[in-house]
């Protein structure tokens, strides 16, 4: 019995030395989330992004991070801190993004990261929400006469190592019994420059990233390149958090759902005043005028209102960052319009 007591005490001491559980955080007067409490304590959200991808996260001429992923970081800050400007962006590569999240260097990763079983099962991380449905394809020179990925037999293909694209490309060529030479280059900018300089015949990555890459070349130069319409894979990408902090997972996931719900209800950030006296219970709950949805997440009841006021709904983000690149909504349309962007009931 004495040995059993000693072992139990040792186990309890070890558990106490680990990250605080939700119950422990609540006993200490916290929110029930170690991550949420840390964000509030420092007064800023540490958000991991690429920092190199047009339409998602790329600094403008003033050095301000722009893009859908960047605005998702701001939306979380608006919900948690009441201020969308309280974000510290960390530019992460495909190689160090998961380590940065695992170690606590960032609170959330929103970096065009594809959802897969092995990533969620092996890394101690969870995908919280899908902000973009995408797929892998290729960009080639217009004068190459290539109209399908199956016409790339024997091609040199630029691809970033450590990405799901690397596996997609290998699987595609293998399953179609085609030959190719992988040209592995780590950074987004570096691999783009390698393709433009002729080091490879094709460049493979997410279709959205290729659209942003081609768009940034300008109209004249963009005509020299064509993005193949056939995707060799398809899948969701979005926000990622550490396992073991369920309350933080809920916050990040429902920030996305709030923006999708707002678009479905026709509630735009630029038009909030006209919804102030809405009799629609769904709108009233969304804006914090009815119910205690914020308290359920450990947030102020005006959390979604602040997201919309300072950042906007999902459709507004799309129009701001994705439409200029010529990408249609497609699978990213609302579920009410035949797309895959869906939100459960906010009640």
C-alpha positions in Angstrom: 0.0 0.0 0.0 2.8 2.4 0.9 4.5 1.7 -2.5 1.3 2.3 -4.3 0.8 5.6 -2.4 4.3 6.7 -3.3 3.8 5.9 -6.9 0.5 7.7 -7.0 2.1 10.8 -5.4 4.9 10.7 -8.0 2.4 10.5 -10.8 0.4 13.4 -9.5 3.6 15.5 -9.2 4.6 14.7 -12.8 1.1 15.6 -14.0 1.3 18.9 -12.2 4.5 19.8 -13.9 2.9 19.5 -17.4 0.9 22.1 -19.2 -2.1 23.2 -17.1 -5.3 21.3 -17.9 -8.6 23.0 -18.4 -9.7 22.1 -14.9 -6.4 23.4 -13.4 -6.7 26.6 -15.3 -10.2 27.1 -14.1 -9.1 26.4 -10.5 -6.6 29.2 -10.9 -9.2 31.6 -12.1 -8.2 31.2 -15.8 -10.3 30.7 -18.9 -9.9 26.9 -19.0 -7.3 27.3 -21.7 -3.6 27.6 -21.1 -3.1 29.1 -24.5 -5.9 31.6 -24.2 -4.6 32.7 -20.8 -1.1 33.1 -22.3 -2.4 35.2 -25.2 -4.3 37.5 -22.8 -1.3 37.7 -20.4 1.1 38.9 -23.1 -1.6 41.0 -24.8 -0.9 39.6 -28.3 -1.6 36.6 -30.4 1.5 34.8 -31.9 0.3 33.6 -35.3 2.4 31.5 -37.7 2.0 32.3 -41.4 4.0 31.9 -44.5 4.7 35.6 -45.2 5.4 34.8 -48.9 2.1 33.7 -50.4 0.0 36.3 -52.3 -3.7 36.3 -51.3 -2.9 34.6 -48.0 0.0 36.1 -46.2 2.4 38.6 -47.8 3.5 42.1 -46.6 2.4 45.0 -48.7 4.6 48.0 -49.6 4.2 49.4 -46.1 5.3 46.1 -44.5 1.7 45.3 -43.3 0.9 41.6 -43.6 -2.0 41.1 -46.0 -4.1 38.0 -47.1 -6.8 35.6 -46.0 -4.5 33.8 -43.5 -3.3 37.0 -42.0 -6.9 38.2 -41.6 -7.8 35.0 -39.9 -5.0 35.7 -37.3 -6.6 39.2 -36.9 -10.0 37.7 -36.4 -8.8 35.5 -33.6 -7.2 38.5 -31.9 -10.4 40.5 -32.3 -12.4 37.7 -30.6 -9.9 37.1 -27.8 -8.4 40.5 -27.2 -11.0 42.8 -28.7 -8.3 44.2 -31.0 -7.5 42.8 -34.4 -4.2 44.7 -34.4 -2.7 42.7 -31.5 -1.1 40.1 -33.7 2.6 39.1 -33.9 3.2 37.4 -37.2 5.9 34.7 -37.5 7.0 33.8 -41.0 7.5 30.1 -41.0 8.8 27.7 -43.7 7.3 24.4 -44.6 10.2 22.8 -42.6 9.8 24.6 -39.3 6.1 25.4 -39.1 5.0 22.4 -37.1 8.0 22.7 -34.7 7.1 26.3 -34.0 3.5 25.3 -33.1 4.6 22.3 -31.0 7.1 24.3 -29.0 4.7 27.1 -28.2 6.5 29.7 -30.4 3.2 30.4 -32.0 -0.3 30.0 -30.6 -1.9 29.0 -33.9 -0.6 28.0 -37.4 -2.6 29.5 -40.3 -0.2 28.8 -43.2 -1.8 27.1 -46.2 -1.3 23.8 -44.3 -3.2 20.8 -45.7 -5.2 18.5 -43.5 -4.1 14.9 -43.4 -4.3 11.9 -41.1 -0.6 11.6 -40.5 -0.2 15.3 -39.6 -3.0 15.1 -37.1 -2.2 11.7 -35.7 1.6 12.0 -35.4 2.4 15.6 -34.6 0.4 16.3 -31.5 -1.6 18.9 -33.4 -5.2 19.4 -34.5 -6.8 21.1 -37.5 -9.4 23.5 -36.2 -11.1 24.8 -39.3 -10.9 24.8 -43.1 -10.6 28.3 -44.5 -9.7 27.2 -48.0 -10.5 24.1 -50.1 -7.6 23.7 -52.6 -5.7 21.2 -54.7 -2.3 20.5 -56.3 -1.6 21.3 -59.9 1.1 22.6 -62.1 2.1 25.8 -63.9 4.1 25.6 -67.1 5.3 28.0 -69.8 2.6 28.7 -72.4 4.9 27.8 -75.3 5.5 24.3 -73.9 2.2 23.1 -75.4 1.3 21.2 -72.2 -2.5 21.0 -71.6 -2.6 18.2 -69.0 -0.4 16.9 -66.2 -0.2 13.6 -68.1 1.8 15.4 -70.8 4.6 16.0 -68.3 6.4 12.7 -68.8 10.1 13.2 -68.3 9.7 16.7 -67.0 11.7 18.4 -64.3 9.3 19.6 -61.6 10.0 22.2 -59.0 8.5 21.4 -55.7 9.1 22.4 -52.0 10.3 19.5 -49.8 8.4 18.6 -46.7 5.1 19.6 -48.2 2.0 17.5 -49.1 2.6 18.7 -52.6 5.9 16.7 -52.7 3.9 13.5 -52.0 1.1 14.4 -54.3 3.5 14.8 -57.3 5.3 11.6 -56.5 2.1 9.6 -56.2 0.7 11.1 -59.4 3.7 10.2 -61.6 4.0 6.8 -60.1 0.3 5.9 -60.5 0.3 7.1 -64.1 3.7 5.4 -64.9 5.3 8.6 -65.9 8.9 9.7 -65.3 9.9 13.0 -63.7 12.9 14.7 -62.0 12.0 16.4 -58.8 13.8 19.8 -58.3 13.5 20.3 -54.5 13.8 23.9 -53.3 12.8 25.0 -49.8 11.5 28.6 -49.8 8.4 29.8 -51.6 10.3 32.7 -53.3 13.3 30.5 -54.2 11.2 27.9 -55.9 9.3 30.5 -57.8 12.5 32.1 -59.0 13.9 28.7 -60.0 10.9 28.0 -62.2 11.1 31.4 -63.8 14.8 31.0 -64.6 14.1 27.7 -66.3 15.6 25.3 -63.8 12.5 23.1 -64.2 9.8 22.5 -66.8 6.9 22.8 -64.3 6.2 24.1 -60.8 3.8 22.2 -58.6 1.9 23.5 -55.6 -1.6 24.5 -54.5 -3.7 26.0 -57.3 -4.4 29.1 -55.2 -0.7 29.7 -54.7 0.0 29.3 -58.4 -2.8 31.8 -59.1 -1.2 34.3 -56.7 2.2 33.7 -58.2 1.0 34.3 -61.7 -1.0 37.3 -60.8 2.0 39.0 -59.2 3.9 38.7 -62.5 1.6 41.4 -64.0 -0.7 41.0 -67.0 2.0 41.0 -69.7 4.3 38.5 -68.2 1.5 36.3 -66.8 0.5 35.4 -70.4 3.8 33.6 -70.8 2.6 31.0 -68.2 -0.5 28.7 -67.9 -1.9 26.9 -64.9 -3.1 23.5 -65.8 -6.8 23.2 -65.0 -6.6 19.5 -63.9 -5.8 19.0 -60.2 -3.9 15.9 -59.2 -5.2 16.1 -55.6 -7.7 18.0 -53.6 -8.1 18.8 -49.9 -8.7 21.4 -47.2 -6.2 23.7 -45.6 -6.6 26.0 -42.6 -5.8 26.7 -39.0 -3.9 24.3 -36.7 -3.5 24.2 -32.9 -1.8 22.0 -30.3 -3.7 19.0 -28.9 -4.6 19.0 -25.3 -6.2 22.5 -25.1 -9.8 21.9 -26.1 -11.0 25.4 -25.2 -8.5 27.0 -27.5 -9.4 24.6 -30.2 -13.0 25.6 -29.8 -12.2 29.3 -30.0 -10.1 29.0 -33.2 -12.7 26.8 -34.8 -15.7 29.0 -34.0 -14.0 32.1 -35.1 -14.1 30.6 -38.6 -17.7 29.4 -38.1 -18.7 32.9 -37.0 -17.4 34.4 -40.2 -19.1 31.8 -42.4 -22.3 32.2 -40.5 -22.2 35.9 -40.9 -21.9 35.6 -44.6 -24.8 33.1 -44.7 -27.0 35.5 -42.7 -26.0 38.5 -44.9 -24.2 40.3 -42.0 -21.3 42.3 -43.3 -18.8 44.1 -41.2 -19.3 47.2 -43.2 -23.0 47.2 -42.5 -23.3 46.2 -38.9 -25.3 49.3 -38.0 -28.3 48.1 -40.0 -28.4 44.9 -38.0 -28.4 46.6 -34.6 -32.1 46.2 -34.0 -32.6 42.9 -35.9 -35.4 40.7 -34.7 -33.7 37.6 -36.2 -32.6 35.5 -33.3 -29.7 34.0 -35.3 -28.4 37.5 -36.0 -28.9 38.6 -32.4 -27.0 35.6 -31.1 -24.2 36.2 -33.6 -23.8 39.8 -32.5 -23.9 39.0 -28.8 -27.3 40.7 -28.2 -29.0 37.4 -27.2 -27.7 34.3 -25.4 -24.2 33.8 -23.9 -22.3 32.2 -26.7 -19.1 34.2 -25.9 -19.2 33.0 -22.3 -19.5 29.4 -23.5 -16.1 29.9 -25.2 -14.5 31.9 -22.3 -14.9 35.1 -24.3 -16.8 38.3 -24.2 -20.3 38.0 -25.7 -19.4 40.6 -28.3 -16.6 38.4 -29.7 -18.2 37.7 -33.1 -19.3 41.3 -33.4 -15.7 42.4 -33.0 -14.5 40.0 -35.6 -17.0 41.4 -38.1 -16.5 45.0 -37.1 -12.7 44.8 -37.4 -12.1 42.1 -40.0 -15.3 41.1 -41.8 -17.2 37.9 -42.7 -15.8 35.1 -44.9 -17.1 36.5 -48.1 -15.6 39.9 -47.4 -12.2 38.3 -46.8 -12.6 36.5 -50.1 -13.5 39.6 -52.0 -10.6 41.5 -50.4 -7.8 39.0 -51.0 -8.8 36.2 -53.4 -11.1 37.7 -56.0 -8.3 40.1 -57.3 -6.3 37.0 -58.2 -9.1 35.7 -60.5 -10.0 32.7 -58.4 -13.7 31.8 -58.3 -15.4 30.6 -55.1 -16.1 27.1 -56.5 -15.8 24.7 -53.6 -15.3 27.6 -51.2 -18.8 28.9 -51.8 -21.3 28.6 -48.9 -23.1 25.2 -48.4 -26.3 27.1 -49.2 -24.8 27.8 -52.7 -23.5 24.4 -53.5 -20.0 24.8 -51.9 -18.2 23.2 -49.0 -18.0 26.2 -46.6 -20.3 25.1 -43.8 -21.0 26.3 -40.3 -23.0 24.5 -37.5 -25.7 26.4 -35.7 -24.6 29.1 -33.4 -26.8 28.6 -30.4 
